[in-house]
Structure formats: C-alpha cells, structure tokens
Amino acid sequence: MGSLETGIPLKRNNLFRSFSSVRTERHPFSQRPRSRFSRFLLFKKLDYLQWICTVAVFLFFVVLFQMFLPGSVEKSGNSSLQDNVEVSSGDFKFLKEMGVLDFGEDIRFEPSKLLDKFQREAREAILYSPAFNRTKQRFPYRKPQLAMVFADLLVDSQKLLMVTVAAALQEIGYEFQVYSLEDGPVHDVWRTIGIPVTIIQAFDKTGIVVDWLNYDGILVNSFEARGVFSCFVQEPFKSLPLIWTIHERSLATRSRKYISSGRIDLLNDWKRIFNRSSVVVFPNYILPMIYSTFDVGNFFVIPGTPAEAWEADTVMALHKDNLRVKMGYELEDAVIAIVGSQFMYRGLWLEHAIILQALLPVLSDFPLDNNSNSNLKIVVLSGDSTSNYGVVFEEIAINLTYPSGIVKHKAIDVDADNILSTADLVIYGSFLEEQSFPEVLMKAMCFEKPIIAPDLSMIRKYVDDRVNGYLFPKENPKFLTQVIRQVFSNGKLSSLAHNIASIGRSTARNLMVSETVEGYASLLVNVLKLPSEVAPPKDVAEMPLNFKEKWQWHLFEALSNSTYINCTLRSYTFLDKFEQQWNNAPKDRPLSADDGPFLYSIWEEEKNIEIANARKRKEEEELKDRSDQSHGTWEEVYRSAKRADRSKQDLHERDEGELERTGQPLSIYEPYFGEGTWPFLHLSSLYRGIGLLKLDEMSYYIQSHMYTWTGYLQSTKGRRPGAEDIDASARLPLLDNPYYRDILGEYGAFFAIANRIDRVHKNAWIGFQSWRATARKASLSRIAENALLDAIETQRHGDTLYFWVRLDLDPRNSLQLDFWSFCDAINAGNCKFAFAEALKRMYGIKHDLDSLPPMPVDGGTWSVMQSWALPTRSFLEFVMFSRISSAIHGFLSYL
C-alpha cells in the first residue's frame, strides 16, 4: 500500500478475488472507525517530546509522499524538522481521519469460496449418509490411497515438510506412493518411512504410463512438476482430486513480466494448470496474494514450513567464518536489526519510526570507539532494492537526531539473511495482527538471535516473555527502552539474553508443525470423496503427539553433506528452460477443449469465414452458368489435394490393417475413455481400440478443420492418430448421451460392437481387454497371446470363454472374499440388492426375494476387469442376454 511496497502493490480499493476483506468503509472525518493502534496514537498520554518527534517525522513523510515517492529526496542542511515545523495534535488527528495513514488492518486472506464449497459438501454428506440413505453403506477393505508427485528428489525444505506430513498421515490410516520426474538422495528417506518411490518420465513419446485412478487423491509439490499435469487435464483423470502445493514466489514474479511483455499465451497456459487443481495450497498468507493473477477461487493456506530453519542452517554452515567483518562491522559493535511485516502498508514507516524513537535513549549506554563513534549500529530491514525506502528512512533517522552512520537501511530481498545472521538483537517493528507467525521473526530465532516483539496475539501464541523471547505492550512502545536495557549489559548481550536466544532457536526450528500436519489432514477430509470400499481415516486427534511436535529432521541428518540447493535459483532456471521450450516449440501446437475462450474465438472466426465463403460461392453460382467450372484459390486447391492424399493414405493403411486382421481368428477390442488412456493401449493388429468418450463439438470442429494450425489432423472425436479405433457413439448413438455412457461403462462398447457387427468384426472369435488391466500389468503377454491363438485355432476347448484377470489374484480382494461379499464391497453394499431387483423384473417375481442364487465355491475363480475372449456367435448371445441383465450394471452405477 502506498509507494514503499515490495512485491505486488496492495491497493485499497482493488482487493484480490476470493479474499474476504475485513476493511470497514471510510467514513468522513470523525465518523470513520479507528483501529486500536490509531486510537493509541491519538489518546494515550505520551510525553511532549515524543509527540513533537512523531508529528515532525510524519509531516516530513507527507511532503515526500506528495512528491510521488519513491523519487529523489533533497536534504536541507543539518536543520531538524523539529526546529522548523510546529504542529498540534489536532492537525495530526485531522490528517489521520483523512485516511493518509494505513496500518494494514484490511490485509487478510479468507478462502471464502473454498470454505463455502467445503461446508456445502459437508451438508450433502450428512444428508446422504447411511442414516438417511441405505445405498451409502461402507464395506471397507483398503486404506485411502494417495499419490505424491515431485519434480525431483533433491534435498530441500519442501521434501522435509512433505516427509513430515506423509509420516504423520500414515499414522491415521493413509497410504502413499511417491512419483518423481527425477531421482535424488531423498529416495532413501521415503523408503525409510515405508513409502515406495517410482521414477517416471514426463516427456516420453508414449506419455506417463501411470493409472492415476488407483488413487483417491493426488498431491503435487512445486510448479516445477507441471510436466505431470498433462495427464490430469485429460480424461479419465480430469475429475481426480488434486492438491497442488506451491512454496516459490518465482512464478508470481515472472507472471508480471508475462503481462508487461504481452505473453498472454504463457500466462493462460499456467492459468489452465491452476484451474485444474482442486486446491492450491500455500505455506503463508503473502503467497496467495502475489499469485492473485491465477486465482480461480481454489487458493488455500496451511501455515507452517521448515524453510526458514533450513535456510538459517544453510547460511550458518556456509559462513562459518566471521561474517560481521565482511559486512563492515567491528567485533565490539552491537548490531540491532529492525524488521517488520511482510506486507508493505503506508503506516509501516511510522511504526519503524516509533521503534527508532524508543531506541534513542539507549544510545548513551553504548561505548564510543576511537573515533568517538557509537558502537551501536541499527539496521532497518524493509522494502526492496528498487524502492527509495532506504533514503527516506535514513533522512527520518537524522530528523530524530541520530548521529550520522548509526542507522542504515537494507533491502529485505537482498541482505535479509546476512543482516539477521550478523545482528545481536532483532526487533519486530510492526503492530499488524497477522494471520500466522511472521516468517522473518521465525528466521531470526533460527539464527539464535534474541528477539523483541509487540505482544500481538499471533506472537504471544508461540513466544513466552523472557523464556524464548521478549515482549512489550504494543500500546506502550516506551517500555521497549527498558527491555533493550535488560538485553544489553555494558554494550554486550547479557547471559540471560543468550539463554533466551538458545531456547528460541529450539522453538523456531519446529514451529507450527502441528498446524501443518492437522491442516493437511483436515484438507484431505474435505477434498477426498472416498468410495465405499475405502476405510475412512482416523481423527487427527488420534495421531501420536511425536508426529506433530517436530519436523522429521533426523531422517535428513545423513543427507547433511549433500550439495546445497538454492530453491529460488532453481525455480527461475526451470522457468527460463520452460520459456525457451515454449518459444522453440512450433506454434501449430494441438488445441484442447481446455483452452476456453481462445478456442471459442478461433471457432467463431473460422465459422464466419466459412459462412462468408459459402455466401460468395452462392453468388458466383447465381451469376455464372452451371457449365462454368468453379474457381478456387491456390490455398483451397492445396488443401483439397492434401485432404485427398491423407484419405488415400488412411484408406491404404486401413486396408492393410483389415487384411492382416481378417487373416487371424481373434480380434481383441480395448474400450477407453479419453487421451489419458492412450499409453495403455496396444498397437498390434491383434488389438483394436474403441473410444467411448465424445469430445465437445467446438473442440471437434476446430481439431478436424484447422489442421493447418494444429500441425496434424487429429482423429475425429478423440481417436488415436494413425490408429484404426472405432467410435462407439457413431455405432450406437445412445452413447452420445453422457448419462447412458457413464451408466453402461464398458458395456457400451459391447453393445456398440454387437450393433451390425459384420461391418466392423469379421473374425470367428472376439475378445475385450480393459486398459486398466494393462496399467495393472495383468494384460496378455506375448507368450499368452500365442497360447490363446493356438488354443483357438486347434479348438482345444471348443465353445468356451477364456479370461486372464482373476478375482483371486485381484489386489482389491486380499481377504479372498466370496463373490457376493466382494461385489457388495466394491458397490457400496448394493450388489445383492441390485441383483434381486433385476431378477424380480426379469422373471416377474411379485414377492420379495429372501435369498439369491448361490454362486459356486468349487476351488475355481471369477473373471474381473472385463478381459476375456469367446466365439463371436456366443458373444452375440451374451449381448442379447446383457440387454436385460445390464439393468443390474446400470442400477449399480446409479447407486
């Protein structure tokens, strides 16, 4: 707020979306409500000298503000403003009522949209609970499965945080699988806590071969893992709950560059990733504000991170020698650092000025050096390197009668770690009630520095006065002078201050661990929609306390000698590499329906062009004789020729495929939903895909007409390019309706093939194999394929059904349940009920069925996952029966 901000300016009248502002409307003059701090400034009985100094400094700032600060500051000799300006407290009150001062009371982040969504879903969950609805029974036989995705497994604070969270959540019933795009030393840490790790390749030609439907939720860490999002923006993984944790500021900073340089394409691409996430989690309350460009109402804050402690340890390890000398300080100097809120508001300079004024009386307590200069050095750590805050504040120090050279300003984005590590004492000079513990204060404590802070509620929660820090009443800054005299003795830190700093370091290294762990546990409860076969996790109160008290530092002790990773530098390097790849990539990239308004504008423009061309052709036909040959542009002729060539090539390939397929006794069809399943489909002549998902009409229009822009003509309605896939909805129009397509599932593929089967299938045997069987590595191997073909050709078993995915080997049936029990477990307890209802309708039974036909228990097993083969004539009989029995499948899907 104002012109002294760092980062994105926080304007008063332009609050960020989804932030619930608690600002009260401005009232004219005396009717405007005042904050507690402003009432303290106006009504507390301060001594006359303090009033004069404060008012003088304020008027000096007002003059600079009117000169469009930041800007040049001209010094007017050595005369003090106290000598040249006379002002009454009534004038000061009037200026405050006009709204010139602002102490940041309105800076709050409230994820109102997300919280409303959680509350609404909680009410619906109660409404449809087993107490109100018999169809929502639970038959839990497995724990909730979560996948954690990382860009790499290098050693950094983010891995420490997620290892701590995962270890704690395991204790209340969650199971994890870690995926990473690159390997690293943290691989062994995950194995130590019993979590398996898989290294995946993000840019392989076949895509990422992971069946994400095996998991109830996905946790993606860092924007550097964006390569894996190519899976989650495609069916059938688009609806999976996805929690994306972002710790870096780099993308927010770079987004402003995109806007200023007109790189809207890059900005929109990142927005698409943010929009896909169910929840975007930040570790503090400043990040969602600086990322407001990407906010779609899914931002959330779980406070707490070991990043400050990690960075402090790293700085101390890298600078084991005397950093004070390198910073220009003598060993006898007493260095006091004044820090403040991470939010820059217009009243922050006044708060810092009050701290400086409280320090003025202790100046005489410090000895002088050989040049008669005081050994007290004060550093104000605030603002960024691009602002004029330092020039202004040093001028303020002079007007407060500080000797020259004692008060210096350093930019927080350049010298923060060096100043905090060399300071003897750190004073928190902000009176803003923040939503979480200030990170700069936490880092100072991790550097084992004694801290002095106002007794704000969030600080009092973690700092005990004279135990791990010092507190002073925010209504009485004069008390700060007494505290400083207790901290220093004869110009040196007292032994009590050293002890307090040591205890403070132990506190800060594990600060807010419980808030972080409980925050993720609570978020997962709200985000995950667990199916009936999943056992709900325990309450977070049942979690052992040792998992909520400390970060898992001991797991990383063996990795302490690993190469230090500068996360900020690494994130900027990633963005540079990504932008370079984006710039080098051909602009004829394929479109997807997620591109939103951009796609619609192209579609509308192309439609208008076609309408204009049609009108023009019609006019030409009316003006010219029918015998005249129609004219066309070279571009139209070229397109027609290319279209004809492609048609011939596709027809030729299709003829070859048909001939090869006709010569074999079996053809296996693989039903699939969306592009996300393509890596699991086979390309040999024995297999043929059948797509069940119909793309949006607009996306289909663009993809099938604008091939010169997309670089290739994508197969219609989401079929694989170059493959001879069958469009199920074209053969069975019923599947155009999403309701029936979802209800029927893979049975829709059976009905689509059976409908006029001679047009697509000319083999004696037919088979089906689920793409998920391939993902589970339960599909036919090359040896099994040859054995199956040999058994069919020799008619070894006659008219029979072969299947190769067995219930007794299914990982979901570890308890080896019987047919009815397992069916109930995976269908929310509705299997027997649905069968009974279907049988009553099929056979016209009027009375209720007390029992169902018993299923054989003779040492055999059952087929699962729709992976089987049988003679084509038997398949048609099966489909005729399935038209009746599919009522069971549909009823189960509905329930």
N, C-alpha and C positions, 0 to 999 in steps of 0.2 A: 504494500500500500504506500502510495507516495512514490518518490523518485529515488529512494535509497534501498530498493529491494534487491534481493539476489534471487536468481531464477525467474520464474514467470511472474509478472506483476499481478497482485491480487487486488482487483478493482472492487470498490464498494458496491456498485450498482450492477455488476455483471458477474454474479456468483456462478459457480460451476454447476452443470447439470447433475442431478441426483444428490446434491449436497443440500441438506436441510439447514438453512441459515437460521441462527437464533438472534439475528440482529433485530432490534426494535426500530420502528420507523422514526425518522428525525422529526422532532417537534420544534417549533420555533422558540428560540431563546429559552426562557426559564421552564417551558413545558417539556423540554427534551429530557428523558430519563438519563441519569448519570450512572456510570459504573462505580464500584466500590473504590477503585483506585483514584478516580477523578474526585469523588467526594472527599477522599483523604487529602488530596492536594488542596482542596478549597476550604475545608472546615477544620482540619487538625491544627492545633496550635503549634506552629513552627516558629522558630526564632526569626527575628527580623533579618539578620544577615542571610539566612537560608532562603527566605523569600526573595530578597533582592537578587541573589545569585541565580536562583532558578528562573525568575522572571526575565532577568537580563539575558540569560542564555536562550530562553525561549524566543524573545524578540529578535535576537541575532539570527536564529534559525528561520524565523518568518521572513526576514529580509532575504535570506538566501533562497528560500522556497519560492519567493516571488520572482527571483532571477532565474527560474526554470532549472532548479537543482536536479541532477548534477550539472555543474558548469564551473566556470572559473571562479575562484574565491580571492578577493583582494584584501590583503591585510592593511590595516590603518594604523601603522606605527605600533607603539607599545601601550597605547592608552587602553584602558579597560572599559568595557561597556557599562560596568557598574558606575563609572565616573561620568559617563556621557548620557546615560538614559535614566530617566526617572519614570516609574510606572507604578500604579497602585494595583492592589489585588483585585479591585473591581474590574480593571481593564483585562486582567488575566482571565477572570471568570467570563467576561463577555466573549473573549476570543475562543474559549473552550466551548461555550454554548453555540458558537457559530460552526462548530464541527471541525476546526483546524486540527485538533489533537485526536488521535485514534489509538486505542490500546489493544486492538485486536480481539475484542470480546466476541466478534461475529465470525471468527475463523474456526469453523467446526466442520467436520466431515460426518455426515449421517447417511448411511446407505439405505435411504428410506424405501426406494423401490424394491430392493432385495429383501429387506426386512418384511415389507408388506407381503411379498411373494411367499416367504417362509411361513408367515402367520396364516395366510390363506390356505396353503398346502397342509399345514398342521390341522386346521379345522376340518379340511376334507378327509384327512387321515382318520380323525376321530369319528367322522360321520360314517366312513366305510370300514370301520374296524370290525373285528369278528363279533363284537357285542351288538352291532347294528346290522351286519350283513354276513350271512353264513358262507358266502362264496369267498371270503377273505381269511381262510384258515391257513395256518402255517404248519409245514412239515419240514422243519429244518434238519438238514443233514450236512451242511457245509457252512464255513465261515464266510463273511464278506471278503471278496477278492478285490484288491486294489493294485493298479499298476502305477509305478513311479517312473517318470521319463526324465532323463538328464541329457544335456548336450555332451558332457564328458564326466569322467570320474576323477578329476584332478582334486587336489586338496585345497579346500577353501571353506569359508564360514557357512556358506549355503548348504554344503554337504553335511556339516556338523549339525545344523538346525534340522535338516530332514532326517538324518540318522536318529536324532533325539526323538523327533515326533514319531517316526516309524517304530522305534523300540518301545515307546510308551503305548502306542495304539495296539501293538501286538498283545499287550497285557490285558486288553479289554475285548479281544476277540477278532481283530482284523488280521488278514494275511496279505503279504505284499510280494510283488515281483518287480525287480528293478530292470529297466531298459535304459541303455545309454548308446549314443551315437559314436562315442569313442571310449576306449578303456583308460584306466588310470589307477593310481595307488589305492583309492577308496574302494576298489573292487573287494579287497580283502576285508575291509571294515564291514561291508554288507554281509559277507559270508560269516563273519564272526557273530553277528546277531541273528543268523539263521535265515537270511533273505537271499534267494537266488538272484543271479545277475545274468542278463543276456545282452550282448553287444549286437546292435542292429546297424544296418547300412541304410542311410536315408535316401541316397541318390542312386540306388541300384536300378537297372532298367526294368526289373520286374516289380519294383516298389518295395515297400516294407511288408514283409511276409509275417504278420502278426495278427492273430484273430483277437481283436480287442473286445469282442463280445463275450470272451471268457471272464471279463472283469466287470464288477459292479460300478466302478468309477476309475477315472484316470487323473493322476496328479502330475502336471508338467512343471518343471522347475526351470526358470530363466527364459528370456526371449531368445537365447541362443539355441534353444531346442525347437525352433519354429519349423525345422525341416520335417518333423514328425506330424505337423498339423495337416500335411497333405492327405493323411489318412482320415483325420477326423472331420474334414469338410465334405466327405463323400459318404454315400450310403454303402453299407448299412450301419456306419459308425457315427453318423451325424447327431444322433439323439443320445449318445452316451454322456453321462455327467462328467464334465471336465473342469478341474480346478487348476488354474494357471497361477503360479506364484512368481512375482517379479520383485527383485531386490535392487535392480540397477536403475540409475537415472539416465543412462546414456541415450536410450531411445526417445525419452521425453525431450531431451536437449536436441537431438537430431531432428525430431519432428518439426521443430520451429524452423530449422534450416530447409526442410522439405517445403514448408508453407511459403517461406520467403523466396525460395527459388522456383516455385511453381511446380514442384514434383508431386503433384496430386496423385499420380498413379501409384507411387510408392506409399504415400500416406493411406490411400484407400486399400492397398494390399494389406497393410498392417491392421487397419480397421476391421477388415474381414476376419483376421485371426482373433482380435479382441471380441468381436461379435460372436464367434463360435464358442467361446469359453462360457461355461455355465456361471462361474465365479472367477474373478481376477483378484488375487489376494496380494496385499502389500503389507510389509512389516512395520510401517509407521504411517502417520496421518499426513505427511507432506507429499508422499509419492502419488496418491490418487489425485491430488490437486494439480500437480505438474503434468500428470498424464490425462488431464481432463479432455484433451483433444480426442482421445479414443474411448471416452466413457459412453457406454450404452445402457447404463443402469445396473451393471453387474460387478461394480467395484466393492471390495470388502477389505477391512483391515483386521489383521490378527497381530497385535503388538508384541514385540519381543524378537530379538535376534542376537546371536553371539558375535555379530560383525564388529562391533566397537571393541570388544575384548580381544578379538582375533587381530584386528589392526594394531591395537596397542601392543600386544605381544610381539607382533612382527616388527614394529618400529623400534622397540627396545632391543630386539635381537640384532637388527641391522645397524643400530647406532650404540654399540656398547661403549665406545669412547665418549669423551665429554662433548656433548652436542652444544652445551651452553657457550663454550668458547667459539664454536663455529657460528653461532647465532649472534655473536658480538657482545656477550655478557661476561662480566668478571665473576670469579668464583665467590666473591663477597657480596654480590648483588642479590637483592631479594626481588624476585620477579612475580608480580601478581597479574594474572590474566583475567579479564572481564569478558564473559561470554553472555549470550542471550538466546532468545527463542530462534528456532529455525525459520519462523515466519517473520518477514520484514514488514512491520507496520509503522505508521508515521510517528507513533509515540515512543518507539524503541529508543530513539536518540535521547529523549528526556529521561527515560529510566536509567540509561547509562550515565547521563549527566548527574543524576542523583547519587549513583554509586560513587562516581568520582568525587562528588562533594563530601560524601561520608568518609572517603579515604584521605581527604585533605588534612584533617587534624593529626593523623598519624605520621605525616611526612617528617615531622621533627623527631620522631622516635628512632629514625634510622640514621646511622652514622654517615659522615661525609668521606669521600675518597681524597686522594692527594690534590685533586683539582677543585676541591670544595664542592663537588657534585654529590648529590644524594645517592646512596646505594639502592634506593627504592626505584624499581622500574615497573611501569604499568603498561600493559598491552591490551588494547581493546580489540577483540577478535570478532569482527562482524562485517557484513557486506561482502561484495565480491570484488574481484580485481578490476572490473570495468566501471565501477562507480566512484564518485568523489567523496564517499563517506569518510575516508581517512583524513583528507584535507579539512573537511568540515569539523571533524571531531577534534583534531589537534588544535584548531582555532578555538573550539569551545574550551579545551583544557587551558589555553593561555588566558582566556577571559575568566576562568575560575582561579587565576593567579598561580597555576602550577609553573614551576621553573621549566625552562625550555629543555627538551630532551628526556623528560621523565615519562610523559605519556606518548605512546606510539600506537598507530593503528595497523593491523594486519588483516588481509582478506582471508576469510574463512575457507575459500575454495583453493587457496594456495599454501598457506602456512599453518593450518589448524593443527596437524599432528606435531609439527616441530615446536610450536608455541606451547601446546599442552604438555609435551614431554619435558620441556625445559622450565616451566613455571614452578614456583614454590607453592603457590596458592591459586586456586581457581574460584572466582566469584561469579555466581549466576545472577546476571543483572536484568532479568525480565520478570514482570509481575503478571504475565498472562497465564491464566489457568488452562493448561494444555490437557489433551485427552490421554496422553501417555507420558511416561518419564522422559525428560529431554535427553536425546542421544548424546549431545555434546557434554552434558554433565556426567553421563554414564562413562564416556570415554575418558574424561578427566579422572574419574575414580579408578578406572582400569590402569591408568598411568601411575597409580598410587599417589595421587595428589590430594591434600585436604581440600575440601570444598565448603563454600559458604553459600547458602541459598535462602530465598524467602520461604516462609512456611506455607507454601501453596499445598493444596490437598494432595495433588499427584506426587509431589516431592515428599511430603510427610509420610506418605504410604510406604516409602522404601528407605527413608533417611531418618534415623533417630538422632536427635540433637546430642552432641558430644559423645556419640557412640561410633557412628561411621560417617559423620559429617557435622557441620554446624548449620543451625537455622537462626534466622532473625525475623521478627514480626514485619510483615510486609507493610503494615500501617505505620511503622516507626523505623525508617531507614537509619536514623541516628544511632540505633542500637548496634548497627553494623560496625561502627567505630570501636565500640567496646569489644566486640567479637574479634576483630582483627588484632587488637592489643593482647588478646588472650592467645591468639595463634602464634604471634611472633614474640620472642623474648630477646632483647638486645640485638635486634635486626636479624635473628635466626629463628627458624621454626622450633617451637617448643617440643619437648618429648611427647607431650600429650597429643599434639597435632600429628606427629609421626605415627603414633599408635592408631589414631583415628583414621589416618590415610591408609594404613595397612588393613584395618578391618573393612574400610570402604572398598578396597580393591577386591577382597573376597566376596563382598556383597554384589558388586557390579558385575563380576565375571559370570554370575549365574542369575542375573536379574531377569525377572519376568518369564522364567521357564514355565511355570505353572500356567500363566496366562496364554502362552503359545500352545502348549500341549492341549489344554482344555479348549482353546479356541478352535483348533483343527478338529478335535473330537466333536464339538458342537456343530461345526460347519458340515461335517460329513453326515451327521444325523439329519440335517435339514436338506442336504443336496441329494443324497443317495435314495433311490427308490428300490428297496430290496425285494426281490421276488420271494415266493412262498417257501422255496427250498433253502433259504438263507437264514441262519440263526442270527437274530439281532445282537449287536454288540452290547457289552455290559455298560452300565452307567459309569461316567468318568469318575464318580466318587469312589468306585471300587478299584481304581488304579493305584498300585503301590506308590507311596509317597516318594521313594527314592528316584522314580522316573519323572517326577515333577519338580524336583529340587535343584538339579544340576544338568547342564548340558553334558553330553557324553564325551567329555574331554579325554578320558582315559583311553578311549578307542583310537584316538588320533595321536597319542603320545609317540607311538612307534613311527609315525609319519612326520615327526617334527623336523627331520632333516631333509624333507622333500623340498624341491625348488619352490620358492615363494611365487605365488601367482597374483599379479596385480589385476584384480577383477575389473576395475574400471577401464584399464588399458585394454584388457582382453575383450571387453564388450564393444569398445569403439573399433577394435580391429575386426571383430565379427561384422559390425555394421558396414565398415569400409569394404570388406570382402563381399558382403551381400549386395551392396550397391553396385560394385564392379560387375558381378554376375548379372545383375538386373540390366545394367547398361549394355553388356555384351550380348545378352540374350536377344534373339530376333523378336521384333515387335509383333510378329504374327503368332503370338502365343495362343493356345486354345482358350476359349471362353468357358465359363461355367455359370450356372444359374445364380451363383452367389455374388456375382459382380453387380447385381442390383440395378440401380438407376442408370449406370453406364451402359449395361446391356440393353436396357429398355430404350435408351436414346438411339442406339445403333439400330435396333429393330425397327423403331418408328421411322428413322431416316430411310432405311432400306425399303420399308413398306411404301413410303411416299414416293420414292424413286420408281418403284415398280408400278405404282398407280399412274404416275406421270408418263412412264413409257408405254403403258397399256393404252392410255388415252391418245398418245401420239400415234401409236400403231393403228388404232381405230380410225383416226382422222386420215391417215395415209391410205388405209384400205377404202375409205369412202371416196377419196379424191382420185385414186388410181384405178385402172381397170383390173379385174380379177386375174387377167392373164399376165399382168406385170409381176415380175419376180420381186419378192420383198427384199428390201435393203437392210443392212445392219452394219454396225460399227465393227472395226477390226477387233475390239475387245470382246464383242458378243460372239464373233466368229471363233475367236481363240478359245473362249470359254466353252462354246458348243463342241469344239473339237476335243478339248481336254476332257469334257464330260463323256464324250463318246469313247475316248481311249480308256478312261477309267472303267466304264461299263463293260467294255470288251475284256479288259484285264480281270475284273471281278468275275465276269461270266466264265472266263477261261479257268481261273482258279477254282471257281465253284464246280465246274465240270470235272476238273481233276479230282477235287475232293469227293464229289459224288461217286465217281468211278471207283476210287480207292475204297470208299465206304461201302459201296454196293458189293464189292468182292469179298467182304468179310461177314461172318454170321451174326455179329453182335455190334450194336451201337449204344454207347452209354451217354446219357444226357446229364448235364450238370446245371441244375437251376441256380441262379444267382440274383442278388439284389444289389445293383449299383457298382460303380467303378472300384470301390474298396475291396471287392472280392476277386477282381481280375488276377492278382498274383497267385491265387489258389486254383485257378482253372488250368486244365490241360490243353495242349495244342496239337496232340496227335490225332490221326484220323479215327482212332477208336472212340474219341470223345467229341462231344458237341455241346456247346453252351446254349442255354435257353434263358433269356433275360426276362425277369418278372417285373422290373421297375420301369415305369414310363416317365420320361423326363417332361419337364414343363414345356408347354407349347412354344413359348417365346424362346427358350433355350434351344429347343429343337429347330426352330425356324432359323435362328442365327447359325447354329452349328452346321446345318445342312445346306445353307445358301451362301454363307460368307466364307467359303473355303479359301478364297484368295487371301483373306485376312488372317484366318486361323492357321494357315500353313498346311493343313491337310483336311480332307473331308471326313469328319468323324462319322462313324456308322450311325445310322438313324436310331433314335430312341435309346441311346446309351449302349449300343452293342460294341463289342471289341473291334477296333480297326483291323482289317485283314482276316478276321475270323468269320466262320460261317455260322454265327449264332442265330438262333431262332427268336423271333419276337413273340412272346407268349400272348401279349394283348392283341396282336394282329390276328392271331389264330383263334383267340377266344375273347371277344370284345367285353365280356363280363369283367375281365381283369383290368379294364380301363378305370373301373371304379375302385378307388383306394380301399374302400371298406371291404369289398369282397376279396380283393387281392391280399389284404392283410389277414382276413379270416381264413382263407383257404391255404395260404402259405405255399409250401411245395406241392400240395395237391393241385394247385392251379396249373403247375407245369404238367402234371399227369393229364389233366383234362385238356389242356391246350394241344398236347401231342396226340391224344386219342381222337380229337376232333378232326375228321378226314385225314386219318393217319397215313394213308397211301401217298399223300402229297409230300411228306417230309421223311417218312420212315419206310424203307423197303427191305429191312433185314428180318431174318427169321426170329431173332432174339432181340430184346430191348432191355436196357438197364438204366438205372439212375444212381447218381452219387452226389452226396451233399458236398458243397465246397468246404464246409466246416470239418468234414472227415479228412480232407487234405490238410487243413490247418492243424488238426489234431494228430497228423501223421498216421491216420488209420485207413487211408485210401489204398487202392490196389497198387502193389509194387509191380515192376516189370515181370518178375517171375510169376506173381499171382495172376497177372493178365494173361500170360501164355498158358498157365494151367487152366484158367477159366475157359479160354478159347478152345483148348484141346478137349476139355470135358464136353463142351457144347458140340463140337464137330463130331466127336465119336459117340454122342448120345449116351454117355456113360450112365447118367441117372434119369434119362427120359425127360418127361414134362415135370420140371421141378423149379424151385426158387433157390437161387444162390444169394447169400448175403455175407458180408465181410466186416461189419461193425457190430460187435456183440454186446449185449447188455451186461454179461458177467465181467467183461473187461472195461466197461464204461467207468471212467474216473468219478462220475457222479453217483455211482452205485457201489461205493466202497463197503457199505454194510451188507451187500448181497441181498437186497430186498426182493420179495416176490413180485410178480407182475403188477398186481393191484396196488400194493404198497408203494412201489416205485412210481407208478403212474399217478397216484394221488400226490406224492411228494413233489413232482415237477409240475403239477397242475393245481396248486393251491387247495388240494383236498377235494377237487371236483370231479375226479376221474370216474369213480363209481357212480356218482350222481348223474353225470352226463351220459354214461353208457345205459343206465337204467331208463332215463328219459327217452333216449334214442330207440331202445328196444321196444318200449311201450308204443312209440309212434309207428315203428316198422311193422309190428305184428298186431297192432290194435288192441293191446292189453289194457283193460279198463281199471284193474285194481293195481295197487302199489306193489312193486317188487320188493320182497324181503331179502332176496339174495340174487347174485349174479352168477352166470355160468362159471364154474371153476376152471381156472387155467391150469394146464398140465404142469406137473412138477415131477419130471422123469429124468432129471440129470441133463436135460438139454438147455438151450438158452434162446433168447429172443433177439430179433433184429432191431437196431436203433439207427437213427440218423438217416433213414431213407436211402440206404446204399445197398442195392440188390439188383439182380438180373433174373429174367424169366422169359419164356417164349412169348412172342408178340400176341398170339391169339389168347393166351392166358392173361396177358396184361389187359386186353380189351374186356375180358370177363371181369377182371378185378376192378376196372374203372366203372363198369356198369353197376357193380355192387357198391363201389365207393360213392357213386352219386347219391345213394341212400345213406350209407354209413358216414359220409362226410359231414352229416349233421352233427355227429359226435365231435369231430375235429373242430367244426365251426363253433359249436357250443362251448367247447373248452377254451377256444381262442377268445370268445366273447367274455367268458367268465374271467 
